Amino acid sequence: MTSPATRRNLRSLTVLAVAGVLALGSAACSSDSGDQAKPGGREGSAEVGPTPSDVPTAADPKASVPPAQVPDALVRRTATGGRTVALTFDDGPSAQWTPQVLALLKQYHAKATFCMIGPNAKANPKLVKEVVADGHRLCDHTVTHDEGIAKRPLSRIKYEITTAHEQIVAAAGPGTKVEWFRAPGGDWSPQVRAMAAGYGMKSLDWSDDTRDWQRPGADKILATAEKELKPGGVILMHDAGGDRAQTLAALKQLLPWLVQQGYTFDFPA
């Protein structure tokens, strides 16, 4: 049998443990984000490998946001508007899936924007160069695909954006322009948008989430894309982050449908 003192100590420890769990849950649910993250783009399985060892684990009190070089408003439309569409592909490049996406785009003379994970670009420089050579554009999609980026300290946000940018440019070649940044999962905040703008990148969102990240089947992906598309829309798809066979099957049908509907291919605003 335990003594009264021991029982009191056990009760105290239990109370402290429960309080700690509640505090952690509250912190996880809270957000200082000025923009509500949409679940539509949350992939959750981006194949970016292990987290790099140099990711900041503590806030840097000296971290700051540089002056904006471009507007920080979210981009959800094409540059020219009208009956145009901007195709965007996230989480690549992938040695397995990106070449197949590029082949389909070439077949229909379609241009797209590729939102690349920094380490994936670093691991596949030939593919990054091929994307650029084919006339497509590049977008920064962070280093670790952190879908909670809006809640991170400025030092971590800066690391995710600037390091991925450096890796993408290094893979593509000196002087390559990376015009946009896309937050993983659409997890935007004023700080994230301001940091991207401070490094010359516009914040690229979307207007048409195909939900290919859910792998609901090619027919469902296609139906969602067609239903949500409006003239001047930005379509979200993926060329990495898992098995993209369904995305490819849907893209094979989506591209001719867009042409038949009178759409031309554009880049985001």
Backbone bond lengths (Angstrom), bond angles and torsions (degrees), N, CA, C in turn:
res aa  C-N    CA-C-N  psi(-1)  N-CA   C-N-CA  omega(-1)  CA-C   N-CA-C  phi
1 M - - - 1.461 - - 1.529 110.37 -
2 T 1.340 115.06 146.39 1.468 119.53 179.73 1.508 109.61 -92.14
3 S 1.320 115.77 150.57 1.457 121.44 -179.51 1.512 110.25 -76.76
4 P 1.355 118.79 162.30 1.468 121.77 176.63 1.519 111.89 -57.13
5 A 1.318 117.19 -38.63 1.472 120.35 -179.17 1.523 110.87 -64.99
6 T 1.331 115.89 -41.44 1.472 119.68 179.39 1.518 110.88 -64.03
7 R 1.374 115.29 -42.13 1.466 118.47 179.45 1.518 111.18 -63.19
8 R 1.341 116.96 -39.59 1.470 119.53 177.94 1.523 110.99 -62.39
9 N 1.325 116.54 -41.65 1.473 120.22 179.14 1.522 111.26 -63.35
10 L 1.344 116.32 -41.38 1.462 119.57 179.50 1.519 111.04 -63.79
11 R 1.370 115.95 -41.04 1.466 118.94 178.65 1.521 110.39 -63.01
12 S 1.326 117.28 -40.37 1.467 121.47 -179.84 1.526 110.70 -62.93
13 L 1.335 115.50 -43.41 1.475 119.18 179.35 1.519 111.28 -63.79
14 T 1.342 116.70 -38.82 1.469 120.82 179.11 1.516 110.78 -63.26
15 V 1.340 116.84 -44.41 1.465 121.05 179.08 1.524 110.56 -60.73
16 L 1.336 115.86 -44.10 1.470 119.82 -179.99 1.523 111.30 -63.33
17 A 1.323 116.63 -40.32 1.467 120.19 -179.46 1.516 110.89 -64.30
18 V 1.349 117.15 -45.31 1.469 121.18 178.87 1.519 110.49 -61.90
19 A 1.344 117.04 -41.80 1.464 120.81 179.67 1.512 110.62 -62.50
20 G 1.334 115.79 -38.92 1.461 118.66 179.40 1.503 112.03 -65.26
21 V 1.339 116.90 -42.45 1.466 120.61 178.37 1.521 111.05 -61.66
22 L 1.335 117.02 -43.46 1.461 120.88 179.24 1.507 111.31 -63.59
23 A 1.319 117.54 -38.95 1.467 120.87 179.64 1.511 111.13 -64.68
24 L 1.344 115.81 -42.14 1.461 119.06 178.90 1.507 111.05 -64.93
25 G 1.327 116.58 -41.35 1.466 119.60 178.90 1.497 111.88 -62.41
26 S 1.343 116.53 -40.55 1.459 120.42 178.72 1.501 111.50 -64.06
27 A 1.346 116.89 -40.92 1.467 120.29 179.86 1.507 110.69 -65.70
28 A 1.346 116.89 -38.41 1.465 119.46 -178.92 1.511 111.71 -67.97
29 C 1.335 116.75 -31.73 1.459 119.78 -177.55 1.516 112.62 -84.04
30 S 1.332 117.71 -20.88 1.450 119.85 -177.82 1.500 110.56 -81.69
31 S 1.339 117.39 157.75 1.463 121.65 179.09 1.498 109.69 -154.87
32 D 1.365 115.07 139.23 1.455 119.28 174.98 1.514 110.49 -95.38
33 S 1.338 116.24 15.29 1.465 121.06 -177.17 1.515 111.22 -70.74
34 G 1.331 114.55 139.16 1.455 119.80 175.62 1.510 111.87 -89.42
35 D 1.340 117.21 -8.48 1.454 122.05 179.70 1.516 107.76 -124.94
36 Q 1.319 117.37 130.71 1.451 120.21 179.11 1.523 109.23 -73.72
37 A 1.316 116.33 127.32 1.464 120.39 177.55 1.521 109.38 -70.07
38 K 1.322 115.96 136.18 1.451 120.53 177.94 1.517 108.78 -92.99
39 P 1.329 118.34 139.87 1.456 119.28 179.86 1.511 112.91 -72.95
40 G 1.323 118.03 -12.55 1.457 120.81 -172.21 1.498 116.14 -56.27
41 G 1.328 118.52 -36.10 1.453 119.34 -175.72 1.501 114.24 -99.13
42 R 1.305 117.72 7.49 1.452 118.97 -175.00 1.522 110.37 -74.01
43 E 1.314 114.30 112.89 1.459 120.00 -177.03 1.519 111.59 -88.78
44 G 1.310 116.94 -52.63 1.453 119.99 174.85 1.513 115.11 78.44
45 S 1.341 118.21 -3.84 1.462 119.11 -178.82 1.517 111.36 -140.64
46 A 1.317 116.21 29.41 1.463 119.33 -179.68 1.526 109.54 -60.07
47 E 1.331 115.84 129.28 1.458 120.47 -175.83 1.520 109.91 -85.60
48 V 1.308 116.26 75.65 1.461 119.88 -177.56 1.518 111.75 -105.38
49 G 1.321 118.32 4.31 1.445 120.82 178.31 1.521 111.38 76.59
50 P 1.329 116.92 -169.81 1.460 120.34 -178.51 1.522 111.67 -66.70
51 T 1.321 115.96 152.41 1.458 120.18 178.16 1.524 109.71 -65.07
52 P 1.343 117.97 128.26 1.463 120.00 -179.99 1.521 111.54 -56.69
53 S 1.332 115.42 147.84 1.458 120.48 -175.57 1.519 112.88 -71.25
54 D 1.338 117.30 -16.19 1.465 119.46 -176.39 1.529 113.20 -95.09
55 V 1.330 118.14 9.09 1.460 120.26 176.44 1.528 109.14 -64.66
56 P 1.333 118.06 127.99 1.470 119.71 179.77 1.520 111.24 -59.75
57 T 1.321 116.09 133.25 1.462 120.42 179.14 1.521 112.17 -107.69
58 A 1.319 116.86 -5.17 1.466 121.03 178.58 1.521 109.06 -138.11
59 A 1.320 115.94 152.37 1.465 120.27 -179.11 1.524 110.15 -68.82
60 D 1.316 115.48 140.91 1.464 122.03 175.84 1.524 107.62 -101.16
61 P 1.322 118.69 113.31 1.475 120.61 -177.32 1.525 113.25 -63.27
62 K 1.338 116.91 -16.09 1.468 119.83 179.73 1.533 112.25 -89.43
63 A 1.314 117.35 -7.45 1.462 120.12 -178.05 1.520 110.49 -63.07
64 S 1.319 116.22 139.88 1.464 120.88 -179.43 1.519 109.97 -147.54
65 V 1.302 115.16 164.77 1.462 121.68 178.50 1.531 108.55 -97.02
66 P 1.329 118.46 123.60 1.469 119.44 178.64 1.520 111.39 -70.51
67 P 1.327 118.12 162.07 1.467 120.59 178.55 1.530 111.40 -58.49
68 A 1.324 115.84 142.40 1.464 120.97 -177.84 1.523 111.37 -64.29
69 Q 1.325 115.70 134.10 1.462 121.67 174.29 1.529 111.60 -99.26
70 V 1.321 115.56 -20.72 1.463 122.31 179.21 1.523 107.29 -140.09
71 P 1.339 118.41 164.23 1.472 119.95 176.20 1.523 111.24 -60.62
72 D 1.332 116.77 148.54 1.467 119.64 -178.47 1.531 113.46 -103.30
73 A 1.324 117.57 10.14 1.464 120.43 178.21 1.526 110.03 -67.85
74 L 1.336 116.54 149.39 1.457 120.77 178.33 1.530 110.62 -68.91
75 V 1.322 115.77 134.13 1.465 122.13 -179.97 1.519 108.74 -96.55
76 R 1.338 115.91 119.26 1.468 121.19 178.98 1.526 111.29 -131.30
77 R 1.326 117.45 22.98 1.464 120.75 -178.28 1.524 109.71 -145.59
78 T 1.314 115.50 166.97 1.457 120.72 179.14 1.525 110.81 -79.49
79 A 1.317 115.17 166.27 1.464 120.34 -177.28 1.519 112.40 -68.19
80 T 1.341 117.26 -36.75 1.463 120.07 -174.33 1.526 113.72 -104.22
81 G 1.327 117.60 -13.40 1.460 119.62 179.44 1.523 111.80 70.57
82 G 1.318 115.99 -159.63 1.454 119.93 -178.65 1.522 111.31 66.01
83 R 1.318 116.30 -153.57 1.476 120.48 -177.18 1.528 110.04 -84.66
84 T 1.321 113.92 63.55 1.463 121.17 177.78 1.520 108.97 -122.91
85 V 1.330 114.96 164.04 1.456 120.31 178.89 1.524 108.24 -143.89
86 A 1.317 116.31 143.03 1.461 121.95 175.92 1.525 108.45 -111.63
87 L 1.312 116.34 116.21 1.457 121.57 175.78 1.523 108.90 -86.76
88 T 1.328 117.82 133.66 1.460 121.39 177.28 1.524 109.06 -131.87
89 F 1.340 115.06 141.38 1.461 121.50 -178.17 1.524 109.21 -127.64
90 D 1.330 115.86 128.71 1.464 121.95 -174.63 1.525 113.56 -105.19
91 D 1.334 114.21 156.67 1.470 126.26 164.07 1.525 115.34 82.56
92 G 1.325 118.83 -3.00 1.451 120.48 179.51 1.516 112.50 -85.21
93 P 1.334 115.35 -163.64 1.463 124.08 -0.61 1.531 112.38 -80.81
94 S 1.324 114.70 153.62 1.452 122.73 178.40 1.523 108.39 -119.24
95 A 1.328 116.25 130.73 1.465 120.27 179.78 1.524 111.25 -62.36
96 Q 1.333 116.86 -26.11 1.466 120.18 -179.21 1.520 112.58 -86.24
97 W 1.334 118.22 -45.98 1.452 121.08 -168.56 1.522 114.38 -99.15
98 T 1.313 118.70 -36.48 1.470 120.36 -175.81 1.531 112.87 -60.30
99 P 1.342 120.37 -43.73 1.467 118.64 178.09 1.530 113.23 -58.99
100 Q 1.328 116.98 -34.17 1.466 119.75 179.38 1.531 111.04 -71.36
101 V 1.339 116.42 -37.12 1.461 119.95 175.37 1.523 109.82 -64.45
102 L 1.322 117.21 -44.16 1.467 121.08 -179.66 1.532 111.08 -61.48
103 A 1.321 117.25 -39.66 1.460 120.54 179.50 1.528 111.36 -63.09
104 L 1.325 116.86 -41.84 1.464 120.36 178.71 1.533 111.06 -66.45
105 L 1.316 116.97 -43.08 1.465 120.09 179.03 1.527 110.69 -61.35
106 K 1.312 116.51 -40.85 1.464 120.49 179.87 1.529 110.66 -64.28
107 Q 1.310 116.57 -38.01 1.459 121.55 -179.55 1.527 111.75 -59.54
108 Y 1.333 116.87 -34.57 1.464 121.46 -177.64 1.533 112.60 -107.73
109 H 1.329 116.09 14.19 1.470 121.39 179.10 1.531 110.75 52.29
110 A 1.315 115.18 39.86 1.462 121.20 -177.92 1.525 110.24 -99.69
111 K 1.314 115.40 139.99 1.463 121.32 175.48 1.531 108.83 -106.00
112 A 1.321 115.40 150.72 1.469 119.95 -176.97 1.520 110.14 -146.15
113 T 1.317 114.88 169.21 1.464 122.56 176.47 1.520 107.91 -114.52
114 F 1.329 116.01 127.47 1.457 121.58 -177.64 1.524 109.87 -106.52
115 C 1.331 115.58 115.59 1.471 122.40 179.97 1.521 107.63 -91.81
116 M 1.333 115.79 104.41 1.455 121.52 -168.36 1.522 113.81 -101.60
117 I 1.336 114.68 140.41 1.457 122.26 169.20 1.530 107.37 -76.30
118 G 1.330 117.13 131.73 1.453 120.48 -175.71 1.521 114.92 -52.11
119 P 1.348 119.48 -54.21 1.458 120.17 179.63 1.527 113.70 -61.67
120 N 1.325 117.96 -31.46 1.462 120.19 176.73 1.524 110.87 -67.41
121 A 1.334 116.69 -39.15 1.465 120.47 176.06 1.530 109.86 -65.18
122 K 1.309 116.37 -42.54 1.465 121.45 179.95 1.527 111.09 -61.50
123 A 1.333 116.67 -36.60 1.464 121.20 -178.04 1.528 112.90 -80.05
124 N 1.337 117.33 -16.55 1.473 121.09 -176.11 1.524 111.55 -132.15
125 P 1.340 119.04 58.08 1.464 120.23 -175.61 1.522 113.98 -61.70
126 K 1.325 117.30 -34.21 1.470 119.19 178.99 1.525 110.90 -63.07
127 L 1.329 115.90 -38.84 1.461 119.34 178.90 1.525 111.09 -67.38
128 V 1.326 117.15 -40.36 1.464 120.30 178.38 1.529 109.66 -61.15
129 K 1.303 116.61 -43.91 1.467 120.59 178.17 1.526 111.35 -63.41
130 E 1.339 116.22 -37.00 1.467 119.84 178.19 1.523 111.04 -65.87
131 V 1.317 116.79 -40.59 1.470 120.89 177.16 1.530 109.60 -57.35
132 V 1.318 116.76 -47.39 1.465 121.14 -178.92 1.521 110.74 -67.33
133 A 1.336 117.19 -42.89 1.463 121.24 -179.05 1.522 112.17 -62.26
134 D 1.332 116.88 -30.28 1.469 121.01 179.14 1.527 112.43 -80.32
135 G 1.314 117.32 -0.02 1.465 120.20 176.40 1.509 115.61 91.36
136 H 1.326 116.89 11.24 1.456 120.49 178.15 1.528 110.10 -86.57
137 R 1.334 117.01 169.03 1.456 122.20 -178.67 1.531 110.39 -112.27
138 L 1.328 114.69 162.17 1.461 121.20 -175.97 1.523 111.93 -112.65
139 C 1.316 115.04 148.80 1.461 123.23 -179.95 1.520 107.89 -139.20
140 D 1.318 116.81 139.22 1.459 124.88 179.06 1.535 108.74 -82.09
141 H 1.333 116.51 127.23 1.473 120.71 -178.03 1.535 111.22 -125.63
142 T 1.315 116.84 29.68 1.466 126.76 175.93 1.530 113.57 77.38
143 V 1.321 114.35 176.99 1.463 122.70 179.78 1.528 111.16 -90.03
144 T 1.311 117.33 -46.31 1.473 120.84 -170.81 1.523 114.47 -112.11
145 H 1.343 117.55 4.51 1.464 120.83 -177.58 1.531 110.66 54.99
146 D 1.304 115.33 47.05 1.466 122.41 -178.86 1.526 109.47 -78.82
147 E 1.331 116.54 108.03 1.458 120.97 -178.30 1.525 112.94 -79.09
148 G 1.313 116.03 2.92 1.456 120.70 173.58 1.514 111.58 -112.96
149 I 1.319 116.98 25.47 1.462 121.17 -173.62 1.527 112.48 -59.20
150 A 1.325 117.96 -32.68 1.462 120.94 -177.81 1.524 112.62 -62.58
151 K 1.319 117.04 -22.52 1.467 121.20 -177.97 1.529 112.53 -97.54
152 R 1.307 117.08 0.03 1.464 120.16 -178.39 1.528 111.34 -82.37
153 P 1.338 116.94 158.08 1.470 119.78 175.56 1.529 110.72 -67.71
154 L 1.319 115.97 161.73 1.461 120.86 -176.93 1.527 112.65 -55.90
155 S 1.327 116.83 -37.32 1.460 119.41 -178.46 1.526 111.12 -62.80
156 R 1.325 116.89 -37.82 1.473 120.74 178.53 1.529 110.16 -71.94
157 I 1.328 117.62 -42.58 1.460 121.17 178.11 1.533 110.08 -59.19
158 K 1.326 115.56 -44.98 1.466 120.05 178.95 1.518 110.82 -61.10
159 Y 1.326 116.82 -44.49 1.461 120.43 179.43 1.530 111.10 -59.09
160 E 1.332 116.65 -49.57 1.462 120.60 -177.09 1.530 111.60 -58.88
161 I 1.320 116.24 -41.10 1.465 120.67 -176.03 1.524 112.09 -78.51
162 T 1.325 117.21 -50.56 1.468 119.69 -173.36 1.520 112.80 -74.33
163 T 1.329 117.66 -36.91 1.465 119.20 -179.25 1.514 110.97 -68.71
164 A 1.326 117.35 -43.01 1.464 120.04 176.77 1.524 110.35 -61.60
165 H 1.332 116.92 -41.36 1.463 120.83 178.21 1.523 110.48 -58.51
166 E 1.314 116.46 -45.58 1.466 120.65 179.82 1.525 111.30 -62.94
167 Q 1.327 117.06 -40.39 1.462 120.65 -179.18 1.530 111.56 -67.63
168 I 1.329 116.50 -39.23 1.466 120.37 179.81 1.531 110.48 -67.28
169 V 1.323 116.40 -45.43 1.474 120.21 179.61 1.522 110.55 -64.37
170 A 1.328 117.53 -41.43 1.462 120.76 178.96 1.526 110.97 -60.89
171 A 1.342 116.67 -37.54 1.465 120.67 179.83 1.522 111.74 -73.44
172 A 1.323 116.49 -38.08 1.469 120.68 -176.56 1.520 112.41 -79.49
173 G 1.317 116.83 -33.74 1.460 121.67 -177.82 1.513 111.01 125.85
174 P 1.329 116.92 147.67 1.470 121.39 -177.96 1.522 112.33 -53.06
175 G 1.317 115.45 138.95 1.455 120.13 177.44 1.512 114.88 85.63
176 T 1.327 117.53 -3.21 1.466 120.46 179.50 1.523 109.98 -65.00
177 K 1.309 116.28 136.31 1.459 121.98 -178.84 1.523 110.35 -89.82
178 V 1.322 115.92 128.16 1.469 122.38 170.88 1.523 105.54 -113.01
179 E 1.310 116.76 103.77 1.465 121.08 -168.61 1.523 114.89 -85.89
180 W 1.348 116.62 -22.21 1.454 119.10 -173.44 1.517 111.40 -131.22
181 F 1.324 114.24 159.19 1.464 122.62 169.88 1.523 106.95 -126.64
182 R 1.326 116.45 137.40 1.469 120.92 176.09 1.529 109.32 -123.76
183 A 1.313 116.17 123.37 1.467 121.08 178.45 1.525 109.85 -73.04
184 P 1.331 118.28 132.00 1.469 120.27 177.69 1.527 111.41 -55.50
185 G 1.317 115.84 132.38 1.455 120.37 179.60 1.513 114.23 69.22
186 G 1.339 117.73 10.01 1.463 120.03 -176.16 1.510 111.85 65.55
187 D 1.341 117.70 30.38 1.463 121.95 -177.20 1.530 109.34 -85.75
188 W 1.326 115.51 78.03 1.457 122.14 -175.03 1.526 112.04 -91.70
189 S 1.290 114.94 152.25 1.461 122.21 169.78 1.524 106.68 -148.13
190 P 1.320 118.48 162.79 1.471 119.52 175.84 1.525 112.31 -56.23
191 Q 1.344 116.83 -36.32 1.455 120.05 -179.60 1.532 111.71 -67.54
192 V 1.334 116.33 -41.23 1.467 120.20 179.31 1.523 110.02 -63.92
193 R 1.329 116.50 -46.71 1.462 120.13 -179.34 1.527 111.30 -63.77
194 A 1.330 116.13 -41.04 1.466 120.09 -179.53 1.525 111.35 -66.07
195 M 1.334 116.90 -38.62 1.461 119.98 179.59 1.522 110.36 -65.46
196 A 1.326 117.31 -43.27 1.460 120.29 177.65 1.529 110.61 -61.27
197 A 1.336 115.98 -45.00 1.468 120.05 -179.62 1.521 111.51 -64.22
198 G 1.334 116.63 -32.95 1.448 120.72 178.81 1.513 112.92 -66.77
199 Y 1.331 116.37 -22.12 1.463 120.84 177.22 1.526 111.98 -108.47
200 G 1.327 114.96 21.88 1.461 120.46 170.07 1.505 116.28 80.76
201 M 1.348 117.68 18.52 1.457 119.98 -179.19 1.526 111.49 -119.19
202 K 1.326 115.55 132.16 1.457 120.84 176.01 1.532 109.62 -78.74
203 S 1.323 115.96 151.03 1.471 121.75 -176.53 1.525 109.55 -86.03
204 L 1.322 115.61 109.00 1.463 121.59 -174.48 1.522 111.11 -94.06
205 D 1.307 115.99 115.35 1.462 122.58 175.81 1.533 107.19 -105.01
206 W 1.303 118.90 -146.34 1.464 122.63 178.00 1.517 109.40 -157.18
207 S 1.320 115.72 163.32 1.461 121.22 175.84 1.521 111.72 -117.71
208 D 1.336 116.46 -14.19 1.465 122.12 -175.11 1.528 108.48 -134.38
209 D 1.317 116.24 99.29 1.464 121.89 179.07 1.519 108.53 -93.45
210 T 1.320 117.10 109.92 1.469 120.66 -178.76 1.520 112.57 -71.49
211 R 1.329 116.13 -13.82 1.467 122.66 -177.72 1.531 112.18 58.56
212 D 1.329 115.99 29.86 1.461 118.95 176.76 1.523 111.65 -64.61
213 W 1.352 115.85 -20.41 1.465 120.42 178.36 1.523 112.35 -65.88
214 Q 1.342 116.61 -18.61 1.467 120.59 176.48 1.524 112.04 -84.75
215 R 1.317 117.82 -12.74 1.460 124.19 -176.20 1.542 111.59 52.01
216 P 1.340 116.76 57.19 1.469 119.58 -177.56 1.531 113.12 -84.49
217 G 1.340 117.15 -1.08 1.452 121.88 -174.38 1.515 110.13 112.40
218 A 1.329 116.89 146.28 1.464 121.57 -175.95 1.528 112.01 -59.82
219 D 1.323 117.39 -41.38 1.473 120.54 -178.56 1.523 111.14 -62.54
220 K 1.329 116.99 -40.01 1.455 120.82 179.50 1.529 111.23 -69.15
221 I 1.319 116.84 -40.08 1.467 120.73 177.01 1.524 109.74 -60.00
222 L 1.321 115.92 -46.01 1.464 120.53 -179.50 1.524 110.76 -63.76
223 A 1.325 117.33 -45.28 1.466 121.17 -179.09 1.523 111.08 -61.35
224 T 1.322 117.01 -40.80 1.468 120.73 179.04 1.521 110.90 -65.35
225 A 1.327 116.82 -43.84 1.463 120.89 179.37 1.521 110.73 -59.92
226 E 1.309 117.27 -45.21 1.465 121.62 -178.17 1.531 111.03 -67.97
227 K 1.322 116.37 -39.20 1.465 120.52 -177.61 1.524 111.82 -67.83
228 E 1.328 117.59 -41.07 1.460 121.08 -174.01 1.529 113.55 -85.27
229 L 1.316 117.54 -16.71 1.462 119.68 -173.64 1.519 112.55 -71.12
230 K 1.322 114.82 132.43 1.464 123.79 170.95 1.527 107.34 -125.83
231 P 1.334 118.48 154.51 1.459 119.81 177.72 1.525 111.34 -52.45
232 G 1.328 115.15 134.20 1.450 120.46 -178.29 1.512 113.67 83.50
233 G 1.323 117.37 13.31 1.458 121.47 -175.05 1.522 114.17 -81.13
234 V 1.336 114.43 160.14 1.466 122.70 176.45 1.522 107.59 -115.37
235 I 1.337 116.79 117.41 1.460 122.90 -175.98 1.527 110.20 -95.24
236 L 1.324 116.19 132.38 1.463 122.65 177.13 1.526 110.17 -100.39
237 M 1.362 115.15 123.35 1.460 121.85 172.53 1.527 107.14 -139.54
238 H 1.332 117.09 -179.16 1.461 121.38 -177.52 1.527 110.94 -133.40
239 D 1.341 115.13 140.41 1.461 119.97 175.17 1.523 111.21 -115.92
240 A 1.329 117.12 13.12 1.469 122.52 177.30 1.520 107.86 -164.50
241 G 1.339 116.55 -171.39 1.452 120.61 179.56 1.515 113.25 86.21
242 G 1.323 117.06 19.16 1.448 119.96 -179.29 1.522 110.70 139.03
243 D 1.318 117.05 -166.35 1.464 123.10 -179.30 1.526 108.92 -72.53
244 R 1.324 117.06 116.58 1.468 121.44 -177.49 1.534 113.04 -109.60
245 A 1.323 116.35 23.33 1.466 120.05 178.49 1.526 110.93 -60.30
246 Q 1.322 117.66 -40.23 1.468 120.42 179.91 1.530 111.04 -66.98
247 T 1.319 116.19 -38.33 1.466 119.85 177.50 1.516 110.47 -61.65
248 L 1.318 117.25 -45.23 1.469 121.34 179.68 1.531 110.86 -62.39
249 A 1.323 116.45 -43.77 1.462 119.73 179.57 1.527 110.99 -62.24
250 A 1.326 117.01 -39.66 1.461 120.85 178.23 1.517 111.01 -69.33
251 L 1.340 116.90 -40.63 1.463 120.89 -179.17 1.526 111.45 -63.05
252 K 1.323 116.89 -34.31 1.467 120.89 177.98 1.525 111.52 -61.03
253 Q 1.321 117.07 -28.74 1.463 121.05 178.69 1.533 111.92 -94.72
254 L 1.329 115.86 -32.38 1.461 120.23 -177.59 1.521 111.97 -67.16
255 L 1.323 117.93 -42.18 1.469 120.45 -176.32 1.535 112.47 -61.31
256 P 1.336 119.38 -50.12 1.473 117.78 177.61 1.525 112.73 -65.44
257 W 1.333 117.76 -32.30 1.464 120.78 177.51 1.522 110.37 -63.44
258 L 1.323 117.33 -43.00 1.466 120.92 179.14 1.530 110.34 -61.30
259 V 1.322 115.94 -43.05 1.475 120.01 179.02 1.527 110.16 -62.95
260 Q 1.328 116.40 -43.88 1.467 120.87 -179.73 1.526 111.69 -63.81
261 Q 1.324 116.81 -31.34 1.461 121.08 179.78 1.524 112.72 -82.30
262 G 1.305 116.75 0.63 1.464 120.42 176.85 1.514 115.30 85.74
263 Y 1.329 116.98 14.58 1.467 120.12 178.65 1.532 110.45 -80.97
264 T 1.311 116.26 144.68 1.449 122.18 168.45 1.515 108.12 -113.64
265 F 1.330 115.88 157.84 1.466 120.94 -173.07 1.523 110.56 -94.43
266 D 1.317 114.41 133.11 1.453 122.12 -174.69 1.519 109.04 -134.42
267 F 1.321 116.19 174.69 1.463 121.89 173.16 1.522 109.35 -104.34
268 P 1.320 116.73 162.36 1.466 119.28 178.61 1.527 111.55 -63.46
269 A 1.318 115.93 159.37 1.468 121.40 -178.80 1.526 110.41 -66.12
